[in-house]
Every structure is written in C-alpha cells, then in structure tokens.
Amino acid sequence: MTKADFYTRKLAEGRAVLAPMAGFTDAPFRRLCRRFGSGWAVTEMVSAKALVLGDRRGLEIGAPYPDEPDLVIQVFGGEPDIVAAGGRILYETYRPAALDLNMGCPVKKVTGKSCGSRLMRDPERAAAIVHALAQAVPVPVSAKLRLGFDTVNALEVALALQEAGAALLTIHGRTAAQKYSGEADWEAVAEVAAQLSVPVVGSGDVTTKAQFERYRALGLGVMVGRGALGQPWLFSTFRGEPEPSSAQKLELILEHAHFARNWYGSEHAIVKLRGQLLRYADALPDAAPLRAALTRVSTLTELTALLSRHSVLRAENRVPSSVAFS
Ligand SMILES: Cc1cc2nc3c(=O)[nH]c(=O)nc-3n(C[C@H](O)[C@H](O)[C@H](O)COP(=O)(O)O)c2cc1C
C-alpha cells in the first residue's frame, strides 16, 4: 500500500466530504455526517504547538468518535519540526487514516504566527512542513489551501506541496483576503487541479446536488461545509436519496443530541449543541418560534420535551423514539 491509497480509494467512492469547521465538526457531528454518507470527515484544526507543549485540549479536538473510521485530523502550525512532532503525537495516539495541514485559516491570531492561510505566501515553508510531516507519519498527508493569501497563487503553492509529498490537496475557491465574501471560484480550482498529478478536492458554497454533480464532472472531489450545518442529510441527497421528512428531522436532532451526550456528558452537550440546534430549526416548519424556544432550552431533557411538542410530531401522533435523557 502506498501512502496515497487511502485518499484514492475514498475518492473513487464518489461521495461528498465534510469540511473541517472549527466549532462545528466535532466528533458527534462527524458521526452524524458519516452516517448520511460523507466520504470522510476532517476534524476541527488542532494546534501542533499546543500538542508539543502537552496541552490536552489539542488531543481532545483530534479524538475520534468511538470506532470512527477514516479519521482525518487537521493540524496547524508554521514550523516544520513542530508540525511533524505534533503530527507524530496525533498518529501515535489515534492512528488516523491521514493528517491534513491547515493552509486556509484567515484569522489573524493564526496568520500572525505564519500559520493557516499565511502559508500561501510562503510556498517554501509550506512545502517544508508537508515534507517534514510526511516523513514523521506512515499515513498520507494532505493540505487544505485557499486560492491565495491576497493574490491568487494556488498553482505555485500546489506544485510545491505535490513535490513535497502531499497525497491530496483541497482548495477553497477564495483567497484569504476574501474570507467568506463573494462566490467560491470552482473554475479556478479546476484549472489548478488540471495541472497536478495528485487529486484535488474543491471547497466553497456547495448546497445542492446539481452543484455536487457539476463539480464532480470537473474532475474534482467535493467538500461541503456550511451547507451541512443543520442539514447533515445533504450527503445522502447528493446520492439520490430523498430528504428526510420533518418528523425524521426532529428525530435526527435528538440523535445528534444523543451522540453529543455520549461524547461530552449531558451538561456540556447542550452548550456544544446550541449553535447547531438553531440551524436545524431553519429546515423545519414553524422555524421562527422553534428557534426562539431552542435558545431557551438549557438541558437535554427540555430539548426532548420541546421537540416532542412540535406540531409535526403531534400531527403524526409520534413521539421521538430515539432518546430519553435523564
Ligand atoms: C465556522 C467555520 C470554521 C472553519 N474552520 C476551518 C478549519 O478549522 N479548517 C479549515 O481548513 N477550514 C475551516 N473552515 C473553512 C471550511 O472548511 C470551508 O473551506 C469553507 O467554509 C468553504 O466551504 P463552505 O461554503 O462549504 O462552507 C471553516 C469555515 C467555517 C464557516
């Protein structure tokens, strides 16, 4: 088996992939998205420096849900030896299927330390990091880029990373200066991909099956981030399955809560879930009152009670089956 095999095999399945999103793609949400058919899922980014300094938080972020297959842990850092050492710790601890280097984060706290999207300005350093990381672990190393930092230079950077041993590159079709404004430029991503031998996954603004199919037809893998928040079933609709009914969506929220309770414990779970709960409301009837009620929920038991009272379940005379929280 060569190092590239994991990504090549997974891409051949033709599934969309859950994008890494700090604050959202924790173990419970990844579990849910995998259940709906996300090809693999990438963790929130973990600081290599924090890992090397022995900070437990970094290790917690990289941890897999029990029996989570195909775990890809994303790491960020600006120094080749530190990223390599951090990557080694993650590998020894969790045996992930691959490690991914963050080269897209536009946040000043990260870019100020020559990390994240700042690496787009320094292809040599980025290549040295990928090289060091690939030497340090026996699993594939990938990187997630933007089109550039403030000007577009993704091809130059991608060629350097490919040469350094990257097994796959993901490109978010915006520069870091754009942050999340404007539209992701998938044509630009495809143009870069056409000049590389490693596979490329595109990222940015995918919310429909038509987009998924159009971008696959460009020869790209497809990553889905914000579109999957509050609607993790997107992954299965891209494969032709029907969208869940409103009643099924309500049960699914409770399933998410169940995973979160197992992962964080009851008290912490409701805090971690809050941001996601409001997004689920958008896909349900009576969204406005439901959103308002969800902001007031402070325990998982209250959450179950609230969702059981929802008009959709009352109309169908159904009570959520999956979970009773105590
Ligand atoms: C809240 C949030 C957190 C993110 N965190 C990360 C991250 O930790 N690592 C990363 O590579 N990209 C991160 N991203 C970027 C996404 O992975 C993705 O490339 C971007 O959101 C565009 O795709 P989308 O339109 O499908 O969301 C984040 C995006 C958002 C909105």
The ligand as a Tripos MOL2 file, in Angstrom:
@<TRIPOS>MOLECULE
LIG
   31    33     1     0     0
SMALL
NO_CHARGES

@<TRIPOS>ATOM
      1 C1        -17.1520   28.2590   11.1910 C.3       1 LIG1
      2 C2        -16.1130   27.7690   10.2260 C.ar      1 LIG1
      3 C3        -14.9740   27.1520   10.6980 C.ar      1 LIG1
      4 C4        -13.9850   26.6920    9.8140 C.ar      1 LIG1
      5 N1        -12.9020   26.0470   10.3040 N.ar      1 LIG1
      6 C5        -11.9880   25.5280    9.4410 C.ar      1 LIG1
      7 C6        -10.8920   24.7630    9.9220 C.ar      1 LIG1
      8 O1        -10.7280   24.5110   11.1280 O.2       1 LIG1
      9 N2        -10.0030   24.2760    8.9930 N.ar      1 LIG1
     10 C7        -10.1590   24.5050    7.6470 C.ar      1 LIG1
     11 O2         -9.3360   24.0540    6.8480 O.2       1 LIG1
     12 N3        -11.2010   25.2180    7.1710 N.ar      1 LIG1
     13 C8        -12.1060   25.7080    8.0350 C.ar      1 LIG1
     14 N4        -13.1960   26.3880    7.5380 N.ar      1 LIG1
     15 C9        -13.3800   26.5050    6.0760 C.3       1 LIG1
     16 C10       -14.2680   25.3730    5.5410 C.3       1 LIG1
     17 O3        -13.6240   24.1200    5.6710 O.3       1 LIG1
     18 C11       -14.6480   25.5840    4.0610 C.3       1 LIG1
     19 O4        -13.4860   25.5310    3.2610 O.3       1 LIG1
     20 C12       -15.3490   26.9220    3.8260 C.3       1 LIG1
     21 O5        -16.3340   27.1530    4.8080 O.3       1 LIG1
     22 C13       -15.9990   26.9960    2.4430 C.3       1 LIG1
     23 O6        -16.8720   25.9180    2.2550 O.3       1 LIG1
     24 P1        -18.4810   26.0040    2.5190 P.3       1 LIG1
     25 O7        -19.0050   27.1550    1.7230 O.co2     1 LIG1
     26 O8        -18.9530   24.6580    2.0470 O.co2     1 LIG1
     27 O9        -18.6600   26.2190    3.9790 O.co2     1 LIG1
     28 C14       -14.1520   26.8760    8.4200 C.ar      1 LIG1
     29 C15       -15.3230   27.5090    7.9430 C.ar      1 LIG1
     30 C16       -16.2900   27.9500    8.8260 C.ar      1 LIG1
     31 C17       -17.5270   28.6100    8.2620 C.3       1 LIG1
@<TRIPOS>BOND
     1     1     2 1
     2     2     3 ar
     3     2    30 ar
     4     3     4 ar
     5     4     5 ar
     6     4    28 ar
     7     5     6 ar
     8     6     7 ar
     9     6    13 1
    10     7     8 2
    11     7     9 ar
    12     9    10 ar
    13    10    11 2
    14    10    12 ar
    15    12    13 ar
    16    13    14 ar
    17    14    15 1
    18    14    28 ar
    19    15    16 1
    20    16    17 1
    21    16    18 1
    22    18    19 1
    23    18    20 1
    24    20    21 1
    25    20    22 1
    26    22    23 1
    27    23    24 1
    28    24    25 2
    29    24    26 1
    30    24    27 1
    31    28    29 ar
    32    29    30 ar
    33    30    31 1
@<TRIPOS>SUBSTRUCTURE
     1 LIG1         1 GROUP 0 **** ****
